[in-house]
Amino acid sequence: MTTLDRVHLLRQMLLVRRFEERCVELYSAATIRGFVHLCIGEEATVVGATQALADGMLTMYDDGLRKALAGQTTIEEVLRVTRED
């Protein structure tokens, strides 16, 4: 990963933080209705997961479904494995 890549990820994290801080303001002012689930302090998780998916990484669930469709496993096995603690 280059320095430019790292700077890009940092900027993405800062953008997520600013967005969420604005959501808090709007929710507190009753401009946003319902419930707001924030990830303030978890920006690296959001940005990192998004980047991994963009780079082609599959979640265990998605990979399992593809294998089930290809006949390499069953849906039941995918659900069993992805729901285990």
C-alpha positions as CSV (number, residue, x, y, z in Angstrom):
1,M,0.0,0.0,0.0
2,T,1.4,3.3,-1.0
3,T,1.4,6.6,1.0
4,L,-1.2,7.9,-1.4
5,D,-3.4,4.9,-0.6
6,R,-3.0,5.5,3.1
7,V,-3.9,9.2,2.7
8,H,-7.0,8.3,0.7
9,L,-8.1,5.9,3.4
10,L,-7.5,8.5,6.1
11,R,-9.6,11.1,4.1
12,Q,-12.4,8.5,3.8
13,M,-12.3,8.0,7.6
14,L,-12.5,11.7,8.2
15,L,-15.4,12.0,5.7
16,V,-17.3,9.3,7.6
17,R,-16.6,11.0,10.9
18,R,-17.8,14.4,9.7
19,F,-20.9,12.8,8.2
20,E,-21.7,11.0,11.4
21,E,-21.2,14.1,13.5
22,R,-23.6,15.9,11.2
23,C,-26.1,13.1,11.7
24,V,-25.9,13.5,15.5
25,E,-26.6,17.2,15.1
26,L,-29.6,16.6,12.8
27,Y,-31.0,13.8,15.0
28,S,-30.6,15.9,18.1
29,A,-32.6,18.7,16.3
30,A,-35.3,16.1,15.4
31,T,-34.6,16.7,11.7
32,I,-33.8,13.0,11.2
33,R,-36.6,10.7,12.4
34,G,-36.4,7.2,13.6
35,F,-33.1,5.8,14.9
36,V,-29.5,6.7,14.0
37,H,-26.9,4.0,14.6
38,L,-23.5,5.7,14.6
39,C,-20.1,4.2,14.2
40,I,-18.1,7.1,15.6
41,G,-14.8,5.7,16.7
42,E,-15.2,2.8,14.2
43,E,-14.4,4.6,11.0
44,A,-11.4,2.4,10.2
45,T,-13.7,-0.6,10.3
46,V,-16.2,0.9,7.8
47,V,-13.5,2.2,5.5
48,G,-11.3,-0.9,5.7
49,A,-14.2,-3.3,5.0
50,T,-15.4,-1.2,2.1
51,Q,-11.9,-1.1,0.6
52,A,-11.5,-4.9,1.0
53,L,-14.8,-5.5,-0.8
54,A,-13.8,-3.1,-3.6
55,D,-10.5,-5.0,-3.9
56,G,-12.5,-8.2,-4.5
57,M,-12.6,-9.8,-1.1
58,L,-15.8,-11.8,-0.5
59,T,-17.5,-12.2,2.8
60,M,-17.8,-15.8,4.0
61,Y,-21.5,-15.6,3.4
62,D,-21.2,-14.4,-0.2
63,D,-18.4,-16.9,-1.0
64,G,-20.6,-19.7,0.5
65,L,-23.6,-18.8,-1.5
66,R,-21.5,-18.8,-4.7
67,K,-20.2,-22.2,-3.8
68,A,-23.7,-23.5,-3.1
69,L,-24.9,-22.2,-6.5
70,A,-21.9,-24.1,-8.1
71,G,-22.9,-27.3,-6.2
72,Q,-19.8,-27.3,-4.1
73,T,-21.8,-27.1,-0.8
74,T,-25.3,-26.6,0.5
75,I,-27.2,-23.6,1.6
76,E,-27.8,-25.3,5.0
77,E,-24.0,-25.6,5.5
78,V,-23.4,-22.0,4.5
79,L,-26.0,-20.8,7.0
80,R,-24.7,-23.2,9.7
81,V,-21.1,-21.9,9.3
82,T,-21.9,-18.2,9.0
83,R,-24.2,-18.2,12.1
84,E,-21.9,-20.1,14.4
85,D,-20.5,-18.1,17.4
